[in-house]
Amino acid sequence: MSEKPENKPTRYFQRGPWENGATILIALGVLMLMQPFSLWLYGWSFAVILTGTIGFVIVSHFPE
């Protein structure tokens, strides 16, 4: 009854941590969108939200 050795790529591409990172990226983009101080942050907020959303969609297909 030997256990299957863990595959390195599978270990790095587990859903949990990557999903949390994508969610944090989306939240960061929303905060950038709502802040009143920097036009530069406001200008990049949509790109950050879009990157986080695309990342979340991709990561949601990773194994658990």
DSSP file (Angstrom, degrees, kcal/mol; ACC not computed):
  #  RESIDUE AA STRUCTURE BP1 BP2  ACC     N-H-->O    O-->H-N    N-H-->O    O-->H-N    TCO  KAPPA ALPHA  PHI   PSI    X-CA   Y-CA   Z-CA
    1    1 A M              0   0    0      0, 0.0     2,-0.3     0, 0.0     0, 0.0   0.000 360.0 360.0 360.0  64.2    0.0    0.0    0.0
    2    2 A S        -     0   0    0      1,-0.1     2,-0.2     3,-0.0     0, 0.0  -0.616 360.0-121.2 -85.5 145.7    2.4    2.6   -1.1
    3    3 A E        -     0   0    0     -2,-0.3    -1,-0.1     1,-0.1     3,-0.0  -0.541  31.1-101.1 -83.6 151.4    1.2    6.1   -1.6
    4    4 A K        -     0   0    0     -2,-0.2    -1,-0.1     1,-0.1     2,-0.1  -0.537  41.2-112.8 -70.1 129.7    1.6    7.8   -5.0
    5    5 A P        -     0   0    0      0, 0.0     2,-0.3     0, 0.0    -1,-0.1  -0.399  37.3-106.2 -64.7 140.7    4.5   10.2   -5.0
    6    6 A E        -     0   0    0     -2,-0.1     2,-0.4     1,-0.1    -3,-0.0  -0.498  28.3-128.0 -74.6 131.4    3.4   13.8   -5.3
    7    7 A N     >  -     0   0    0     -2,-0.3     4,-1.9     1,-0.1    -1,-0.1  -0.636  12.2-137.4 -79.2 129.1    4.0   15.4   -8.7
    8    8 A K  H  > S+     0   0    0     -2,-0.4     4,-1.7     1,-0.2     5,-0.2   0.914 100.7  48.2 -57.9 -49.5    5.8   18.7   -8.4
    9    9 A P  H  > S+     0   0    0      0, 0.0     4,-1.6     0, 0.0    -1,-0.2   0.895 111.2  52.1 -60.6 -36.6    3.8   20.6  -11.0
   10   10 A T  H  4 S+     0   0    0      1,-0.2    -2,-0.2     2,-0.2    -4,-0.0   0.876 106.9  53.8 -64.5 -35.7    0.6   19.4   -9.4
   11   11 A R  H >< S+     0   0    0     -4,-1.9     3,-0.5     1,-0.2    -1,-0.2   0.870 111.6  44.1 -66.9 -36.3    1.8   20.6   -6.0
   12   12 A Y  H 3< S+     0   0    0     -4,-1.7    -1,-0.2     1,-0.2    -2,-0.2   0.736 110.5  55.9 -81.0 -22.8    2.5   24.1   -7.3
   13   13 A F  T 3< S+     0   0    0     -4,-1.6     2,-0.3    -5,-0.2    -1,-0.2  -0.312  71.3 140.1-109.5  49.9   -0.8   24.4   -9.3
   14   14 A Q    <>  -     0   0    0     -3,-0.5     4,-0.9    -2,-0.2    50,-0.2  -0.687  55.0-126.0 -88.8 148.6   -3.3   23.8   -6.6
   15   15 A R  H  > S+     0   0    0     48,-2.1     4,-2.8    -2,-0.3     5,-0.3   0.872  91.6  68.2 -65.0 -43.7   -6.4   25.9   -6.7
   16   16 A G  H  > S+     0   0    0      1,-0.2     4,-2.1     2,-0.2     5,-0.2   0.888 103.8  35.4 -51.5 -62.8   -6.5   27.4   -3.1
   17   17 A P  H  > S+     0   0    0      0, 0.0     4,-2.1     0, 0.0    -1,-0.2   0.874 120.2  49.2 -64.4 -36.7   -3.5   29.7   -3.0
   18   18 A W  H  X S+     0   0    0     -4,-0.9     4,-2.3     2,-0.2    -2,-0.2   0.878 110.1  51.3 -70.2 -37.0   -3.8   30.8   -6.6
   19   19 A E  H  X S+     0   0    0     -4,-2.8     4,-2.1     2,-0.2    -1,-0.2   0.899 110.0  49.9 -65.8 -40.2   -7.5   31.5   -6.2
   20   20 A N  H  X S+     0   0    0     -4,-2.1     4,-2.3    -5,-0.3    -2,-0.2   0.905 110.1  50.9 -63.8 -40.8   -6.8   33.6   -3.1
   21   21 A G  H  X S+     0   0    0     -4,-2.1     4,-2.1     2,-0.2    -2,-0.2   0.905 110.0  48.8 -63.5 -41.7   -4.2   35.6   -5.0
   22   22 A A  H  X S+     0   0    0     -4,-2.3     4,-2.1     2,-0.2    -1,-0.2   0.889 111.1  50.7 -65.1 -38.7   -6.6   36.3   -7.9
   23   23 A T  H  X S+     0   0    0     -4,-2.1     4,-2.4     2,-0.2    -2,-0.2   0.904 109.8  49.7 -65.5 -41.2   -9.2   37.4   -5.5
   24   24 A I  H  X S+     0   0    0     -4,-2.3     4,-2.5     1,-0.2    -2,-0.2   0.890 109.2  52.8 -63.7 -39.2   -6.8   39.8   -3.8
   25   25 A L  H  X S+     0   0    0     -4,-2.1     4,-2.0     2,-0.2    -2,-0.2   0.897 109.3  48.6 -64.1 -40.6   -5.8   41.2   -7.1
   26   26 A I  H  X S+     0   0    0     -4,-2.1     4,-2.0     2,-0.2    -2,-0.2   0.926 112.2  48.6 -64.0 -44.7   -9.4   41.9   -8.0
   27   27 A A  H  X S+     0   0    0     -4,-2.4     4,-2.3     1,-0.2    -2,-0.2   0.886 109.5  52.8 -63.4 -38.7   -9.9   43.6   -4.6
   28   28 A L  H  X S+     0   0    0     -4,-2.5     4,-2.4     1,-0.2    -1,-0.2   0.906 108.2  50.9 -62.4 -41.6   -6.8   45.7   -5.2
   29   29 A G  H  X S+     0   0    0     -4,-2.0     4,-1.8     2,-0.2    -2,-0.2   0.884 109.2  50.3 -63.1 -39.2   -8.1   46.8   -8.5
   30   30 A V  H  X S+     0   0    0     -4,-2.0     4,-1.7     2,-0.2    -2,-0.2   0.907 110.7  49.3 -66.3 -41.2  -11.4   47.8   -7.0
   31   31 A L  H  X S+     0   0    0     -4,-2.3     4,-1.2     1,-0.2    -2,-0.2   0.899 109.7  51.9 -63.7 -39.3   -9.6   49.8   -4.3
   32   32 A M  H  < S+     0   0    0     -4,-2.4    -1,-0.2     1,-0.2    -2,-0.2   0.866 109.2  51.6 -62.3 -35.4   -7.4   51.5   -7.0
   33   33 A L  H  < S+     0   0    0     -4,-1.8    -1,-0.2     1,-0.2    -2,-0.2   0.838 113.3  43.1 -69.8 -34.0  -10.7   52.4   -8.8
   34   34 A M  H  < S+     0   0    0     -4,-1.7    -1,-0.2    -5,-0.1    -2,-0.2   0.569  87.4 104.1 -93.5  -9.5  -12.3   54.0   -5.8
   35   35 A Q     <  -     0   0    0     -4,-1.2     7,-0.1    -3,-0.2     3,-0.1  -0.477  55.9-154.6 -76.9 145.5   -9.3   56.0   -4.4
   36   36 A P  S    S+     0   0    0      0, 0.0    -1,-0.1     0, 0.0     3,-0.1   0.299  75.2  72.4-100.1  10.6   -9.4   59.8   -4.9
   37   37 A F  S    S+     0   0    0      1,-0.2     2,-0.5     2,-0.0    -2,-0.0   0.861  89.5  41.0 -98.8 -39.0   -5.6   60.5   -4.8
   38   38 A S     >  -     0   0    0     -6,-0.1     4,-1.8     1,-0.1    -1,-0.2  -0.945  46.1-165.7-126.1 122.6   -3.8   59.2   -7.8
   39   39 A L  H  > S+     0   0    0     -2,-0.5     4,-2.5     2,-0.2    -1,-0.1   0.818  95.4  59.7 -69.8 -30.1   -4.9   59.4  -11.4
   40   40 A W  H  > S+     0   0    0      2,-0.2     4,-1.6     1,-0.2    -1,-0.2   0.930 106.4  45.7 -63.1 -46.4   -2.2   56.8  -12.3
   41   41 A L  H  > S+     0   0    0      1,-0.2     4,-0.8     2,-0.2    -2,-0.2   0.911 113.3  50.5 -62.5 -42.3   -3.7   54.2   -9.9
   42   42 A Y  H >X S+     0   0    0     -4,-1.8     3,-0.7     1,-0.2     4,-0.5   0.904 108.4  52.9 -61.4 -41.6   -7.2   55.0  -11.3
   43   43 A G  H 3< S+     0   0    0     -4,-2.5     4,-0.3     1,-0.2     3,-0.3   0.830 113.6  41.7 -65.2 -33.1   -5.9   54.6  -14.8
   44   44 A W  H 3X S+     0   0    0     -4,-1.6     4,-2.0     1,-0.2    -1,-0.2   0.489  90.4  90.8 -91.5  -4.4   -4.4   51.1  -14.1
   45   45 A S  H <X S+     0   0    0     -4,-0.8     4,-2.6    -3,-0.7     5,-0.2   0.892  84.6  50.9 -62.9 -40.7   -7.4   49.9  -12.0
   46   46 A F  H  X S+     0   0    0     -4,-0.5     4,-2.7    -3,-0.3    -1,-0.2   0.909 109.7  50.3 -64.8 -40.2   -9.3   48.3  -14.9
   47   47 A A  H  > S+     0   0    0     -4,-0.3     4,-2.4     2,-0.2    -1,-0.2   0.886 111.9  48.4 -64.1 -38.0   -6.2   46.4  -16.2
   48   48 A V  H  X S+     0   0    0     -4,-2.0     4,-2.4     2,-0.2    -2,-0.2   0.922 112.7  47.3 -68.6 -43.8   -5.6   45.0  -12.6
   49   49 A I  H  X S+     0   0    0     -4,-2.6     4,-2.4     2,-0.2    -2,-0.2   0.921 113.7  48.6 -62.5 -43.4   -9.3   44.0  -12.2
   50   50 A L  H  X S+     0   0    0     -4,-2.7     4,-2.6     2,-0.2     5,-0.2   0.908 111.2  49.6 -64.4 -42.4   -9.2   42.4  -15.7
   51   51 A T  H  X S+     0   0    0     -4,-2.4     4,-2.5     1,-0.2    -1,-0.2   0.921 112.2  48.1 -62.1 -44.4   -6.0   40.5  -14.9
   52   52 A G  H  X S+     0   0    0     -4,-2.4     4,-2.3     2,-0.2    -2,-0.2   0.888 112.4  49.1 -62.9 -39.7   -7.4   39.2  -11.6
   53   53 A T  H  X S+     0   0    0     -4,-2.4     4,-2.2     2,-0.2    -2,-0.2   0.927 112.9  45.6 -67.6 -45.2  -10.6   38.1  -13.3
   54   54 A I  H  X S+     0   0    0     -4,-2.6     4,-2.2     1,-0.2    -2,-0.2   0.906 113.4  51.4 -64.2 -40.4   -8.9   36.3  -16.1
   55   55 A G  H  X S+     0   0    0     -4,-2.5     4,-2.8    -5,-0.2    -2,-0.2   0.900 108.6  51.1 -61.5 -40.7   -6.5   34.7  -13.6
   56   56 A F  H  X S+     0   0    0     -4,-2.3     4,-1.9     2,-0.2    -2,-0.2   0.901 109.3  50.2 -64.7 -40.9   -9.5   33.6  -11.4
   57   57 A V  H  < S+     0   0    0     -4,-2.2     4,-0.3     2,-0.2    -1,-0.2   0.913 114.4  44.3 -64.0 -42.3  -11.2   32.0  -14.4
   58   58 A I  H >< S+     0   0    0     -4,-2.2     3,-1.6     1,-0.2    -2,-0.2   0.933 113.9  49.3 -66.9 -45.8   -7.9   30.1  -15.3
   59   59 A V  H >< S+     0   0    0     -4,-2.8     3,-2.1     1,-0.3    -1,-0.2   0.789  95.7  71.4 -67.1 -28.0   -7.2   29.1  -11.7
   60   60 A S  T 3< S+     0   0    0     -4,-1.9    -1,-0.3     1,-0.3    -2,-0.2   0.654  94.6  56.5 -65.9 -11.0  -10.7   27.8  -11.2
   61   61 A H  T <  S+     0   0    0     -3,-1.6    -1,-0.3    -4,-0.3    -2,-0.2   0.440  84.9 105.2 -96.0  -1.5   -9.8   24.9  -13.5
   62   62 A F  S <  S-     0   0    0     -3,-2.1   -48,-0.1    -4,-0.1     2,-0.1  -0.389  82.1 -97.3 -72.8 156.1   -6.8   23.8  -11.4
   63   63 A P              0   0    0      0, 0.0   -48,-2.1     0, 0.0    -1,-0.1  -0.374 360.0 360.0 -71.0 155.5   -7.1   20.7   -9.3
   64   64 A E              0   0    0    -50,-0.2   -48,-0.1   -49,-0.1   -50,-0.1   0.458 360.0 360.0 -81.7 360.0   -8.0   21.0   -5.6
